[in-house]
């Protein structure tokens, strides 16, 4: 089945995305065949080269004079996350308190970018974060597996949008992607994006869409590149590595490949897409390695929370301990800061 060709110039958000995708793919219909030809025509990834470049970038150091700035930037890029079946309203309120005041002893410590939670707790987070610029990101579309019908995925997303989420973190159907059912993946992302835009009527702005690729299940770097481009074709605002529920989660080589994709997408379309590595990033040293990779791959303009995020839970405390060490010369123990 092919996606129907919409009237040119009709102007809805979904039609604009489809028109642009058809132009880039050079096809009137975005069926599996057209998408396969285009995605498999992308340059292949040199896996050895990608690993080597990521390893080389990870050895770069940041000067002490720049380290405070980098640590503060990393804090501002954190999507502080709790995605456990045992999460309660109290869990989310505690998380939001940490997001608002990461270090109670340092009033100059910046706030995080967002909290990332299950969609049924969005209302709780909205009350706890009122009056701040901290975003609420809700996972939807049968997170983390993505194994549900499209109506269920859309209802899941619509619940989050109606509750006032600022951002939606959806998961792609990895089984469909790996089976070459690219049109299904494209159309589901596009449909979720349309629900995100329903927030314009109720909240005055669309919810930003982050598309989780679950790169640990994609098997090859070529598939990571193809999934990144497919998500961008379908209208993603961000591409995200992982749910944090699959190993491996975020890795530096995979993030580098995704950064190359958003860089090349910007060169082709002029549109900015963000990147969010999530899962397994636990230390300030890890975060600084990612920032170096961002700078050297996508460029300094991507060193911005609107273009790069860390999906993490334990990372924040290590960033805070490193900030304290720079200020006082003393490295605080792990039990000195609240866990969330």
N, C-alpha and C positions, 0 to 999 in steps of 0.2 A: 504494500500500500504506500502511496506517495502522499506527501503533504500537498494539499491543494494550493495552487498558485493564487495568492490574494490579489485583489485589484491594486494595480500600481498607484501609489500616492494616497491610499486610503488612510494611512497614517496611524493606526493603532500600534501600541508598543510591540506586540507580537508580530505584526505584519512587517514592521520596520526591521526587526531582527531577521525574519525570514528572507526579506528582500536582500539584505546585506549578505546573508549566508549564501543565497543563490548566486549573487554576483561574485563572491569569492570562490565558490566551488565551480562556477561557470556551468551551472545546470539549471534547467527550468523546474525540475522536481528534485526534492531532497530525499530520494529514496536510498535504500542500502547500497545500491550499486554506485550511485553518484558519490555518496559520502565515502565509500570504501576506496574508490579510485583516488579521491582527493587526499584522504587521510594517509593512505599507503603511498602516496606520492610525495609526502613530506620527506625532507632529508632524514636519513637514518641517524640514530645516535651512536656515536663511537663510545661503547660502554667503558672500555679501558681508558680512553681519553677523558671521559666525564669523571670517572673515579679519581684519575690522577689530578685533574684540575681542582676538584673539590678538596683533595688531600693537600694540594699546594696552598690553596686559599686558607685552609684551616691552620696553617702555620704562620699566617700573617699576624703581626702583633699590633695593638693599638697603643699609641703613646699615652703616658700617664696623664698628660694635659688634656687628652681627648676622652679618657676613659670615663670620667664623670658624666660627660655629655652622652656617651654611648650607653652607659648604664641607665640614665634617665630616659633615654629614647626607648630602650628595651622595655622598661617598666610601662611606658605609655603605649607600647605595642601589644601588651599582654591581653588576651581574652581569658580572663580568670574563669576556670571551668570546674563544674561538678556535674557529672553525668553518671550517677549511680542509681540503681533501682531503689536504694534505701533513702534517697534524698527526700527531705521534708521541707515545709515552709521555713522552719527554723534553720535548716542547713543553708537555704538560699539567702535568708536574712543575714546570717553570719558571713557568707561569701560577699554579699553586697557591702557590708560594713568594712570588710577588708579592702574591697575595691575602692571605696570612698576614701579611706584613710589607711593606705598600705603600711605606713610606719608611724605610729602615734607619737613617737619621740622626735620626729622630723617633719615639721610643718611644710618644709620645702619639697618633700617627696611628691612627685606627680601621681595622679590617679592613673588607673589602668584604662585601656581602651574600652573594654566590654566585659560583661559576664556572659558565660555560655552555659545554658541550662536546658532542661527538658521543657517542652512547650506548655505543659499544664501548670508550670510555675512562673510563667511570664508575668502574671498579674502581681504576684508577690514581689518579684524583682522590681516591677514598675513603681510600686509604693516605696520600696526601700531606697531606690535610686532617684526619687523625685528631686528636681532642682539641680541635678548634676548633668554633665555632658557624657556620662558613661553610657554606652550602648547596651542593649539587651540583645543577645543572639540566642535564638531558639533552634534546637535540632528538630528536624521534621522528616517526613517521607519514610516512616518506619525505620528510623535510625536504630541501630547501626547497620542492619542488614540490607535495608532497602527492599525487602521481599514483601511487597504488598501490591495490590491493584492500584492503578492510577487514581480512581476515585478516593480510595483510602488515603493515598499520599496527599492529594489535594485537600481533603478534609483536615488532615493533620496540620498542613501548612496554614489553612484558613483559620483554624483555631488560634494559632500563634499570632497571625496577623491581626485578627479581631481583638486579641488581648493586648495588642500594642507593641509587639516585638519590633525592634529597629532592623534586625538582620535575621535572615533565615539560613541555616546551615543544612542543606539537603545532601542526601547520598545518591550516587548514581546506581543503577542496576548493573553491577559488575558482571553478572552472568550474561546479560544481554550484550554488554560491550565485548566480552571475550568471545561470544558466539558470532560477532560481526553484525549484530542487529543495531547498527548505528542510528538508524532512523528512530527506533524506539527510544533510545537514550536521548537523542536530540529533542524529540517531541515531548518527553517527560520533563526535561529541564525547562523547555519553553513554557509548558503548561504551569509548572510551579512558579516560573517568573511572572506569568500573568496574574497568579494569585497574589504574589508580592506587590504587584502594582494596584491591587484592589485597596491597599492601604492609603492610596492617594485620596480616595473619597472619604475615608473614615478618619485618617490621621494627618492628611495634608502632605504626605510624602510616601514614596514607595519604600518598602522594606528591601534592603540590599540583599542580594542573593549570593551566598557562598556555596560552591559546588564541591562536595567531597568526592575525590576520585578513589579513595582507599588504595593507594599506590602499592601497598604491601601485597595486594591480591592481583595486581596487573601483570606480574611475571617478568616484563621486560621494560627497559628504558624507552624503547620505541613505543610501547603501549602507553607509557606515561605521557610522552609527547603527543600522541594521537588523542588521548583522553583530554588533555589540556586544551588542545585546539577545538575539539568537539564541544567542550563545555563553553568555550568562548564564543564559538559560532552560535550557540543556543542562547546566549545572553547573560552568562555569568558575570557578576560584578567582581567576584574573587574566585580563585581556584585554590582548593585546600587539599593537603596531602591525605589526611587520614581521619578516622573516627577516634583513634586512640585505643580502639578495642582489638586491633589486629597487629601482629608483629611480623615484619618490621613496620613501624609507624613512620614518622618523618625521618629522612636521612638527608645529609648535605648534598650528595649527588642528585637525588631526586628533586630536591628543592632547586638546585641549580638548573636542571632541565626545565622545570616549570617557570623559573625566572627568565630563561631564554625565550620561552614561549610567549610570555606577556610582553617582553621587549620587542619581539618580532611582530606580535599582534599590533602593538602600538605603532611600529614603523609602517605596517600595512594599512591600518585603519585610522590612526590618530586617537584611538580609544584607550583609556587607562584601565587595566585590570589588575587587581591586587592578588597577592599570594599569601597563603596562611599554612605554614608547616605546623602540624599538631601531633603531639604524642612523642614522648621520649626525650624532649628538650628540658633538661632538669637543672642545668648549672648556668651561671653567668658566663663562664668560658664558652659553653655551647652557644649561648645567645650571641656573643660577640663574633664568633665564627660565622654565624648566619648573617650578621650585619655586614661583615666584610664581603661575603658572597653576594649579598644584595647590591652593594656599592659597585663591585667589580663586574657584575653581570647585567643587571637592569639599569644601573646608574644611580647617582645620588638622589634623584627625584623620588625614587622608591623608598628612601629612608624616611618614611612618613607612616603613621598609623592608618591613614586612609588607603595606603598601598601595600602595607606589609604588617602582618600580625603573627603573634605566637599563640597557639592554642596550648595552654599549660595550666597545671595546678601547682606543682611544687617549685617551678622556676622562679616565681615571684620572690619567695623568701630568700633564695640565694642571691638574687639581684639586690635585695635590700641589705643583706649581710655585706656584700661587696661595697655598696654605697657607704655603709657605716665604717668599714675598714678604711676607705679613702678619707673619710672625715676625721676619724679618731685614731687611726692606726691600729685599732683592735678589731680582730675578727670575731664577731658574735657567734655563740654556739647555736646549733640548730633549734634548741628549745627556747631561745630568747624571743622569737617571734611567734605569733599565732599561726597555727597550721593553715587556717583559711579565714 
